Amino acid sequence: GKEKCDALLKQHQYFLFCNNCLRFTPSKHNNELCCKKQMQFAGPLWIGSLFDPLLVKKMNLGALEQIKEESMINTVGFYDIHHVVSHYKLEMPKLEEIINSIKKKKYNAARTHISPYGIRSDISIKELVECIKILRK
């Protein structure tokens, strides 16, 4: 029916990205500012859940464990930690240290299956950078 179609259409938005601070977010609009500059965008694209956690929970193979953990974090996009540390001129900590630090701040975090240096999390870029800085002290 019409209501279900409308609900599906609402799951299509733009993916906005700031080259200056590396923040990303979904948005209904493709013309938002960040760091006083126009954000880059892709889309519109699907921003709804990419995973079926019940299906993934039933799968118990080695590589699927990573997808299983990642599927519990319902965010659009992920952080490429190599890109983040390079952009902010930081030293590279171990990914597991970063994930543990994020979780201590009560955010969700897991490695992503998309990239060997990718972390899917609901933490902001600002707080992620702070986590990395603290780890390197």
Secondary structure, DSSP 4 states (H G I P E B T S, - for coil): -HHHHHHHHTTEEEEEE-TTT--EEEES-S--EETTEEPEEEEEEE-S----HHHHHH---HHHHHHHHHTT---S--EEHHHHHHHTT-----HHHHHHHHHHTT--EEE-SS-TTEEEESS-HHHHHHHHHHHT-
